[in-house]
Amino acid sequence: MSSSTLPTRTVKCPACGGPSMYGPLNPNRPFCSARCKHIDFGAWASEDFRVPAEAPPEDSNFGDPRLQ
């Protein structure tokens, strides 16, 4: 099956929410444009997207044998 006969889906752009062609003809997929792709990359680079985690307590010795 050649790329011209593959079905093309339209998905929601993760950055702007607009329609985005999800297929081999869109080099920015799943984003609708290079601009949205760069905005998303900038958010990751500035750590706007983070996985929430608990920090260890400041007073824990964290395995240092000299502090036991």
VENTACOR-V225905 format. One line per field, one symbol per residue. burial: 1 if it has 16 or more other C-alpha atoms within 10 Angstrom, else 0. Layout:
burial: ???
This chain:
burial: 00000000001011110001111000011111100110010000000000000000000000000000
